[in-house]
Each structure stands twice: as structure tokens, then as C-alpha cells.
């Protein structure tokens, strides 16, 4: 792929125009996660601007968490890390007393029309097919979290006939490997509900007990919704922490 050149609103500061074009190259997959982008000198030559403009544009993307600098190696596209984000909220302790991240088991995969609110969150039409996954998170042979996941079939068609055991523990790297889709950001909504019979049975708790619910919409770099996920776990293991300064 060739690098795009500045073509944004010229009323924007020049560094912002360059910043947007660098970001566009990341969105389009010209520069991949954990791969170095061109040097400041190379970017200066390509965009025909002063090195100070390039430096400010790159600084903005570093501050936004899109890029990171490695001393003596260059500037790289940051790979978002969601591997333990859910467990900011659910603290799971194994039998030996260690804080652990449960493993994930895909139980089922179906092609379904999504509920209206999920179709809206995924920005698809209600009559568009989604791949629905059911997954449990297991620790010491006990289910500690249950999850429902919806994926637009138009984007994830290659997952329709893959063995369920092939999905692995971390889904986002799997999406990238199998479908070429990189999750770059997500929004999460937290709530509490009473455990319905099926959820209570899976989690091994009494019906009606409080359950913490995390609804997540995951996005690509260009903010295309890729995944809608609902995770449920016993409220007794739920912890919320925020630092205020």
C-alpha cells in the first residue's frame, strides 16, 4: 500500500492534518501493530512539511495511545491490550490463593438475527445476520463468568465453520489472525441485575442473586463496531476501582 498524503480541511493546523493522515494509514493497515512507522525524516520528505510539524503530529498520536516510542528503535503502532481488562472488575482467586485469569470455552455458535438494541450498537440493519457465541470463563473447573458475543456475519464469515476448540482463550488476537480485524478500542457499560434461572445455574449461584453485568462494544481503528459482548458474573466477586486526581 502507498502512504496517503494530506487532503484534510486546510483550516486545520498543519500538524493536525498530518496527524490525521498518519492515523488514516494505521486505519487502512499500511502500518500494523508493533511495526515501526517511517522515521521523522522519511515522513518529513513524504509530507513536505517541517520536522517540527511531523514531531508534533506524532506526539499527539503518542499522547492518544495510538503510537509508542521505543528508545533507539523508533516509533511503533501500539497494539491495544484487552487480555485482562475485564478483570479490573471481576477479581478471581484460584484455590491456591493466587489471582488468576480464567480460561475461555466457546460452548456454541449460531447464526441469528440480533436483538434490535444490539443491531443498533453494531450499526447494522436488524435483518443482517450475526454470529452469536456463547462462552464460559472457567477457573479451577468452576464457571466464574458467562458471556454472550455477537459479531456481524458480513465481517466474520470465516468464523462460521471453524472448530469451536480453535477459538482459544483470547478472542481479539484470534479475530485479527482469522479475519484481519483488529480491535483498537471499546466502550463498556456496567450494571447489576438479578440472576435469571439459566445464568444462576451456569454460575452455581441461587436464582435472584445479584449479578454484575458488563456490556462491551469493541471497535476497529476507524470506529467500525466489530463485537457486542455481555459478560455476567456473581456480584460478590465484582470490584470497581477508579483513581481520581
N, C-alpha and C positions, 0 to 999 in steps of 0.2 A: 504494500500500500504506500501511496505517496502522502507526505505531510500536507495538511491543509494550510492555506495562507489566510491572513486576516481578511475577513469580509463582514465584520460586525458593524453595528451602528457607530459611525465615526464620531458621534457626540460623546461616546465613552472615552475615558482616559486611555491612552495608547497601551499602557501596561495591562489594563482590563481586557482590551481586545486580544492581546497576545495570550493572556491567561485563558480566555475563553477558547481560543484556537488550540492551545496545548491540551486543554480539557477535552475538546472535541476529538483529538487524536486518541486520547485514552478511551473515550466512549466507543470509538469505532474499532478499537482493538489494534491500532497501529503500534501502541506501546502497551505491553502486557504487564501484569503484576510481577513484582520482583525483578523486572528487567530495567536496566538503566535507560533513561531518556538521553537524547543527544546532549552534548556539552553546551555550556553557555555560549562558547564561541561559535559552535555549529548552529545554534538557534539564532544567534545574532545575525549570522550570514544568511540564514534561510528567511527570516522575517524582515531583514533590512532595517533593524532598529538598534539603538544603543544598548550596550551590555547592561547598563543600569536598568533599562526597561525590562529586559529579559529577567534580570535578577529579581526585580520587584514582582513580576508575574509569577515566577517560580516560588518566591517567598510566600505569596498569597496561597498557592496550592499546597505548600507545606503546612501553612497555618490551618488550612481547611482539612488536613489529614489525607489529602489525595496523593501527595508525594512525600518522600522522606529522603534525607541526605545521609550518606554513609561516608565517613571521613576517609579520604584517599581513594574512594571507589566511584563516587558520582552520586547522581540523584535518581531515585527509583520510584516506580509506581507502587504505592502501598497496597498490600493485599489485606482487605478487611478480615478481621478475625472474630468469628462468631462462635468459636468452638466451645466457649464456656460462658457466653453472655447470659443464657437462661439461668445459670446457677449463681448469678448475682442475687437472684430472688429465692431460689429453692436450695436450701443447704442440705446436702445429702451426706450422711455419715455411715461408712461401712461398719461391719461387725467388729473390725479391729480398731475402730475409733477414728479412722482417717477420713478426711473429707475427700469424697470421690465423685467423679463424673460418671453417671450411669451409661451403660451401653444402649444402643437403639436397635429395636427389632421391628421391621416392617411386617405387619400382620396381613394386610390386604391392600389390593389396588383395584379400583373400579373406575370406569368412565361414566361420568354423571353430569347432569346439568346442575350448576351451582345454585345455592340459595341466592336470592336477589341481592342481599347485602354483601355477599362475597363476590358476586359478579361485579358489583359496583366498585368494590375495593380493588379488584384486579383490572378494572377498566375494560371489561369485556361485555358482550351482549348476553342477556340471560339465556339465550338459546345456543350459546357456544359451549362446547364440551370441555370439561375439566377432568384431569386425572386426580382422583381422590385417594390419598394414602392414609391408612391407619397405622399408627406406630406406638409402641410402648417403650419407655425407658426403664431399664432393669438394673437393680443393684442387689447383690447377694441373693439372686434368684427371686427377688420380690419386685413387683411393678411399683415404681415411685412416681411416674408421670405417664399420662396418656395423651396422645396427640392426634389431631386430625389435620391433614395438609391438603390444600387444593392447588393445582398447577394448571395453567392454560394448556390444553392439549395441543394447540397450534404451535406452541414453543417447545413443548416437552414430549413430542410424539415418540421420540426414540426410547422413552422410558416405558412405553406401553407393553412391551413384551420381554423386558429384561427380568431375569430371575430375581425374586424378591431378596434372596440372600446376597445378591450382588450390590445392593444399595450401600452397605457399610454403615458405620457409626455416624459419620459426618456427611450430611446431605449436600451442603453447599459446594465443597470440592467435587462431589460426585456430579452435581449439575454442570459444573464447569468442564469436567472431563468428558461427560457423555453428550452434553448438548451445547457446549461452548458458551454457556450463560454464566456470567459472574455476578454474584450478589455483592453489591457495593454498599448498601445501606438498608436500614429497616426502621419502621416505627412500631412501637409496642403500646398496647392498652392493657391496663391491669384492672381486674375486678374480682369480686368474691361472689360465689353462688353456692346454693345447697346441692349436695351430691345427688344426682339422679340415680335410679337403681343400677343402670348399666355401669356408670362411672364408679359408683361405690363398690360394686362387685369386682371390677378390674383392679381398683386401688386397695381393696381389702379393708375398707372402712364402712361405717354404718351409713345407711341411706339418710340423707338430710344433713350430714355433717358438712361444715364449711369447706369449700374447695376454692383455692386460688386459681384464677384463670388469666393467662397471658395470650392476647391476640396479637399476632405479628403480621405485618405486610412487608415483604422483602422486595427491594428494588435493584435494578441494574444501575450503571453509572448515569444513564440518560433518564433515570426515574421511571422506567417502564416497570410496572408491578410484575414480579415473577412468581411470588408464592404468597398464599394466605395460610396461616397456621394458627391453630388453637391448642395450647398446652394447659393441662389441668393437673394439679397435684394437691395433696392434703394441706389445708391452711396451717396445720401445726408445724409444717416444715418450711413455711414461707417466711422470708425475712426481706424487709425493704430498707435500704440504706441510701441516703443521699448526702453529699457533702455540700454545705452552704458556706460561702465565704464572701 
